[in-house]
Amino acid sequence: MPNDTVTGHIRLTSHTGSGDPSGLSINWGAADAAARGPVIGTTTSRANRNVIGTHAGSYGIYRALAMAAGSLKKGHRADLTNTSPTDSVGTYPQWFDFKKIVSIDPFGAVVADVFADRIAAGYDIRPSIAVTKAHIDIPEVHDAIRAGRLITDGKVLKENGTAVVTKIAVEPVWYLPGVAERFGCSEADLRRTLFEETGGMYPELVTRSDLEVFLPPIGGQTLYIFGDLKDLSNPEIPLTARVHDECNGSDVFGSDICTCRPYLTHAIEECIRGTQAGGVGLVSYSRKEGRALGEVTKFLVYNARKRQVGGDSAENYFLRTECVAGVQDMRFQELMPDVLHWLGITKIHRLVSMSNMKYDAIVGSGIEIGERVALPDELIPDDARVEMDAKMAAGYFTEGPVPDAVELATAKGRALS
């Protein structure tokens, strides 16, 4: 049984000198890994920490609970034997451009190699990116095979209907000066707001200006690559891609109030088809549930939409969200293109997305986009028609006419004007 009380001296990290005494500073955007330095966010070697926060995002809290419950030994160090990536990524010029990548660690998958000497010297340096092989098996792909839209080839799409992918998990690693620049605010304002709006969880944000890297307690993203991962960086090889934001209710459980799962599975089908034709496919899946408003807020909005006078309507779609959450959307796609730059992508030939925010963020970051692929009407659930009409009226890409009846009513900014 664990002790009823915690013993030992508590070491605060809110003052300069409480960490990084060995000079392992982080020089974001440096010319190579050695000059950049490792990200050390582990609690097993507190004196060597050179970041704010800890690894594993929101799961860091579960690690703390495991220690408090006595199921995880305090000071455990990960054995990285045989954990190296199944496929190599990079390096690419974007890795060393502090304006291109500010929200992930470009060297996060290869710390055991590029920082081997420092690990051997006793530093607890852990990966923030993991690369593996996998198969995905979803009913919609089987349906496409039966309908003749997809053909099994034994390579990209197996005879049993599973698709072969490279799967990459990415944790967030924020370079605060770069993040502040992306959002057009000062670093001081960013730090103070992060500190205050997390209930003062990370005092180093306002007391340790010497620490420029933050491991935020938020979800990361998973990448699914169809075909040869190295082909992503070749602009001559057709790339089909979707950037998808998490919607657990639809993606996993098939809720029909939105188009999230239909668009995700449609993108997977397009990626398989494009890869079989000699291209490469990518689905980037980010944990931003309910437009990053959270699932509780999302369900509250569902209730408000259904119970309002006149029932659910495209005219009031964004208004109901803003009344509950205070904002229409908190995904803020400014950081989203970073992972595309990490993969070396310079051109997306077919973007399976209608989102104007995603499109603008990708193009604004310097990545070329060719064709935009809309969600076919026959894949839109009846209950999701309201959402789609409202989004098209508010700026979503459409190959057809904008729904005239709601165009003005759902324009951005209308709700609180």
C-alpha positions in Angstrom: 0.0 0.0 0.0 1.2 3.5 -0.8 2.0 5.8 2.1 -0.9 8.0 3.3 1.3 11.1 3.2 3.9 12.3 0.7 7.3 12.8 2.3 10.4 14.5 1.0 11.3 18.1 0.1 9.2 19.7 -2.6 11.3 21.5 -5.2 9.7 24.3 -7.0 10.6 25.0 -10.6 9.3 28.5 -10.8 12.6 30.3 -10.5 15.7 30.5 -12.7 18.4 28.1 -11.5 16.0 25.3 -10.5 16.6 23.5 -13.8 19.0 23.0 -16.7 22.3 23.5 -14.7 24.2 21.5 -17.3 23.7 23.9 -20.1 21.4 21.7 -22.3 19.5 24.6 -23.6 17.2 24.5 -26.6 18.0 26.6 -29.6 14.9 26.3 -31.8 15.6 26.3 -35.5 19.4 25.5 -35.1 21.2 23.9 -38.0 21.3 20.4 -36.6 20.1 18.3 -33.7 23.3 18.7 -31.7 23.1 22.5 -31.9 19.3 22.5 -31.3 19.6 20.4 -28.1 17.2 17.8 -26.6 13.8 18.5 -25.1 13.9 17.2 -21.5 10.5 17.2 -19.9 10.8 14.2 -17.7 10.4 14.3 -14.0 13.0 11.6 -13.3 15.8 14.2 -13.7 14.2 17.4 -12.5 17.5 19.2 -12.3 18.0 18.8 -16.1 14.6 19.8 -17.3 14.7 22.5 -19.9 11.0 22.9 -20.7 7.8 23.8 -19.1 5.4 21.0 -18.6 5.8 17.2 -19.1 5.6 14.6 -21.8 2.5 12.8 -22.9 0.1 15.8 -23.0 -3.0 15.2 -21.0 -1.9 11.7 -20.1 0.8 13.1 -17.9 -2.0 13.4 -15.3 -2.7 9.7 -15.5 1.1 9.1 -15.0 0.9 11.1 -11.8 -2.1 9.2 -10.6 -0.3 5.9 -11.3 2.5 7.1 -9.1 0.2 8.3 -6.3 -1.5 4.9 -6.4 1.8 3.1 -6.1 1.4 1.2 -9.5 4.2 3.2 -11.2 7.6 3.5 -9.6 8.7 7.0 -9.2 11.8 7.6 -11.3 11.0 5.0 -13.9 13.0 5.5 -17.1 11.8 4.2 -20.4 13.8 1.4 -22.0 13.9 2.5 -25.7 15.4 -0.7 -27.0 13.8 -1.7 -30.4 11.4 1.3 -30.3 13.0 3.2 -33.2 10.8 4.3 -36.1 9.8 1.7 -38.7 10.2 4.4 -41.4 12.5 7.3 -41.4 11.3 10.9 -41.8 13.5 13.7 -42.9 15.5 15.6 -42.4 14.0 18.5 -44.5 14.8 22.2 -44.7 11.6 23.0 -42.9 12.9 21.4 -39.7 15.4 24.2 -39.3 13.0 27.1 -40.1 11.6 28.3 -36.8 8.7 29.9 -38.7 7.6 26.7 -40.3 7.5 24.4 -37.3 6.7 25.8 -33.8 4.3 23.2 -32.3 6.1 19.8 -32.6 9.7 18.7 -32.1 11.2 17.7 -35.5 13.6 15.4 -33.8 11.0 13.9 -31.5 11.1 10.5 -33.2 14.8 10.0 -33.2 16.0 11.2 -29.8 17.6 7.8 -29.1 19.9 8.3 -32.1 20.6 12.0 -32.3 21.0 12.4 -28.6 22.5 9.0 -27.8 25.6 10.5 -26.2 23.5 12.6 -23.8 21.3 9.7 -22.9 24.4 7.6 -22.3 25.6 10.5 -20.0 22.5 10.0 -17.9 20.0 12.4 -19.3 16.4 11.1 -19.4 15.4 12.2 -23.0 12.2 10.7 -24.3 10.5 10.6 -27.8 7.6 12.8 -28.5 6.9 11.1 -31.9 6.6 7.4 -32.6 6.4 5.7 -36.0 5.0 2.2 -36.6 3.3 0.0 -39.2 -0.3 -0.9 -39.0 -3.5 -2.0 -40.8 -6.8 -0.2 -40.8 -10.0 -2.1 -41.2 -13.2 -0.1 -41.6 -16.7 -1.2 -42.9 -16.8 1.6 -45.5 -13.7 0.3 -47.2 -15.3 -3.2 -47.4 -18.4 -1.5 -48.8 -16.3 0.3 -51.5 -14.7 -3.1 -52.5 -18.1 -4.7 -52.8 -19.3 -1.8 -54.9 -16.3 -2.0 -57.1 -15.0 1.5 -56.2 -11.9 0.0 -54.7 -9.9 -3.1 -55.9 -7.7 -5.1 -53.6 -4.1 -5.3 -54.8 -2.4 -7.2 -52.0 -0.1 -4.2 -51.3 -2.0 -1.1 -50.5 -5.3 -2.9 -49.9 -5.1 -6.5 -48.8 -7.5 -9.3 -50.0 -9.2 -9.2 -46.6 -10.1 -5.5 -47.0 -7.5 -4.1 -44.6 -5.4 -1.1 -45.8 -1.6 -1.0 -45.0 -0.4 2.2 -43.4 2.5 3.8 -41.7 1.1 5.2 -38.4 2.7 8.1 -36.6 1.8 9.5 -33.1 2.8 13.1 -32.5 2.8 14.9 -29.1 2.7 18.7 -29.0 5.9 20.6 -28.3 5.4 24.4 -28.4 8.1 26.9 -29.1 6.4 29.8 -27.3 8.0 32.7 -29.3 6.9 31.0 -32.5 3.4 30.2 -31.3 2.9 33.8 -30.2 4.0 35.0 -33.6 1.5 32.7 -35.3 -1.4 34.0 -33.3 -0.3 37.7 -33.6 0.1 38.3 -29.9 3.1 39.0 -27.7 4.9 36.2 -26.0 4.3 37.8 -22.7 0.5 37.9 -23.3 0.5 34.3 -24.5 2.4 33.1 -21.4 0.2 35.1 -19.0 -3.0 33.9 -20.6 -1.9 30.2 -20.6 -0.9 30.6 -16.9 -4.1 32.3 -15.8 -6.5 30.1 -17.9 -5.1 26.9 -16.6 -5.6 27.9 -13.0 -1.9 28.8 -12.5 -0.9 25.2 -13.3 2.4 26.2 -14.8 4.0 29.2 -12.9 7.1 28.8 -15.1 5.2 30.4 -17.9 5.4 33.7 -16.1 8.5 33.3 -14.0 10.9 31.5 -16.4 11.3 33.5 -19.5 14.5 31.6 -20.1 12.4 28.4 -20.8 11.0 28.9 -24.3 9.5 25.4 -24.9 6.2 24.3 -23.4 4.8 20.8 -23.4 1.0 21.6 -23.2 -1.4 19.2 -21.5 -3.5 18.7 -24.7 -4.0 15.9 -27.2 -1.7 15.4 -30.1 -2.3 13.9 -33.5 -2.0 10.7 -35.4 -0.9 10.4 -39.0 -1.9 7.6 -41.4 0.2 7.4 -44.5 -0.8 5.2 -47.4 2.1 4.2 -49.7 5.8 5.2 -49.3 6.2 7.8 -46.6 9.2 9.4 -48.5 6.9 10.2 -51.4 5.1 12.8 -49.3 8.0 15.2 -49.9 8.1 14.7 -53.6 5.9 17.3 -55.3 5.9 15.3 -58.5 4.1 12.4 -56.8 0.3 13.0 -56.5 -0.6 13.5 -52.8 -4.2 13.0 -51.6 -4.6 14.3 -48.0 -7.1 15.1 -45.4 -6.6 17.0 -42.2 -9.3 15.8 -39.8 -10.3 17.1 -36.4 -11.5 14.6 -33.9 -15.3 14.0 -33.5 -15.6 10.9 -31.3 -19.4 10.7 -31.5 -19.3 10.5 -35.3 -15.9 9.0 -36.0 -16.3 6.1 -33.6 -20.0 5.7 -32.8 -21.5 6.9 -36.1 -23.6 9.8 -34.8 -25.5 11.3 -37.8 -25.8 14.9 -36.6 -22.5 15.8 -38.4 -20.5 14.8 -41.5 -17.3 13.9 -39.7 -17.1 10.1 -40.1 -18.5 10.2 -43.7 -15.8 12.7 -44.6 -13.1 10.7 -42.8 -14.0 7.4 -44.5 -14.4 9.1 -47.8 -10.9 10.5 -47.4 -9.5 7.1 -46.6 -11.1 5.7 -49.7 -9.6 8.5 -51.8 -6.2 8.0 -50.3 -6.2 4.3 -51.1 -7.4 4.9 -54.7 -4.8 7.7 -55.2 -2.0 5.5 -53.8 -2.9 2.6 -56.0 -2.7 5.0 -59.0 0.9 5.7 -58.2 0.5 8.5 -55.6 0.6 8.7 -51.8 -2.1 9.3 -49.2 -2.2 11.1 -45.8 -4.8 11.4 -43.1 -3.8 13.7 -40.2 -6.1 13.1 -37.2 -6.0 15.8 -34.5 -7.5 15.7 -31.0 -9.7 18.8 -31.1 -13.0 17.4 -30.0 -16.0 19.5 -30.8 -14.0 22.2 -32.6 -11.7 22.2 -29.5 -14.6 23.3 -27.4 -14.8 19.9 -25.8 -17.5 17.2 -25.8 -19.6 18.6 -23.0 -19.9 22.0 -24.7 -20.7 20.2 -28.0 -23.6 18.2 -26.5 -24.9 21.4 -24.8 -25.0 23.0 -28.2 -26.8 20.0 -29.7 -29.5 20.4 -27.1 -29.8 24.2 -27.7 -30.0 23.6 -31.5 -32.7 21.0 -31.2 -34.8 22.8 -28.6 -34.8 26.3 -30.0 -38.0 27.8 -31.4 -38.5 26.4 -34.9 -36.1 23.5 -34.3 -32.6 23.1 -35.7 -31.7 25.5 -38.5 -28.8 26.5 -40.6 -29.6 30.2 -39.9 -28.9 29.7 -36.2 -26.2 27.0 -36.4 -23.3 29.2 -35.4 -25.4 31.4 -33.1 -26.3 28.5 -30.9 -22.6 27.5 -30.6 -21.5 31.0 -29.8 -24.2 31.5 -27.2 -23.0 28.5 -25.3 -19.2 28.6 -25.9 -18.6 32.3 -26.6 -16.9 31.5 -29.9 -17.8 29.6 -33.0 -14.6 27.5 -33.2 -11.4 27.2 -31.1 -9.4 24.8 -33.3 -7.4 27.8 -34.7 -5.7 26.0 -37.6 -2.6 28.2 -37.4 -0.6 25.4 -35.9 -2.0 22.6 -38.0 0.4 22.9 -41.0 3.5 22.2 -38.8 3.2 18.4 -39.2 2.9 18.8 -42.9 6.1 20.7 -43.0 7.7 18.0 -40.7 6.8 15.5 -43.4 8.5 17.6 -46.0 5.3 18.3 -47.9 5.4 21.3 -50.3 2.3 20.4 -52.5 -1.0 18.7 -51.8 -2.5 17.7 -55.2 -5.9 16.7 -53.8 -7.1 18.1 -50.5 -10.2 16.2 -49.2 -11.7 19.0 -47.3 -14.2 21.8 -47.7 -12.9 23.8 -44.8 -11.9 27.4 -45.7 -9.9 27.7 -42.4 -7.8 24.6 -43.1 -7.2 25.6 -46.7 -6.2 29.1 -45.8 -3.8 27.9 -43.0 -2.1 25.4 -45.3 -1.7 27.7 -48.3 -0.7 30.6 -45.9 2.1 28.4 -44.6 3.6 28.1 -48.1 2.2 24.7 -49.2 0.5 24.5 -52.6 -2.9 23.0 -53.0 -4.3 21.8 -56.3 -7.8 20.3 -56.3 -10.2 20.5 -53.4 -12.4 17.5 -53.0 -15.9 18.1 -51.6 -18.0 15.5 -49.7 -20.4 13.9 -52.1 -24.0 14.8 -51.3 -25.0 11.2 -51.0 -22.7 10.8 -48.0 -24.2 13.6 -46.0 -26.6 12.2 -43.3 -30.0 13.8 -43.3 -29.6 15.2 -39.8 -26.3 16.8 -40.8 -27.7 18.8 -43.7 -28.2 21.8 -41.4 -24.5 21.8 -40.5 -23.4 21.5 -44.1 -25.6 24.3 -45.3 -24.5 26.6 -42.5 -20.8 25.9 -43.2 -21.1 26.4 -46.9 -22.9 29.7 -46.4 -20.1 30.7 -44.0 -17.3 30.1 -46.4 -16.8 26.3 -46.9 -15.7 25.2 -50.3 -18.5 23.9 -52.5 -18.7 23.0 -56.2 -22.4 24.0 -56.2 -24.3 27.1 -55.3 -24.1 28.6 -51.8 -27.4 28.1 -49.9 -28.9 31.5 -50.6 -31.5 31.3 -47.8 -28.8 31.3 -45.1 -25.9 33.0 -46.6 -26.2 36.2 -44.7 -27.6 34.7 -41.5 -24.5 32.5 -41.0 -21.8 34.8 -42.0 -18.9 35.0 -39.5 -19.4 37.5 -36.8 -23.1 37.7 -37.2 -24.0 35.9 -34.0 -22.7 38.6 -31.6 -23.1 41.6 -33.8 
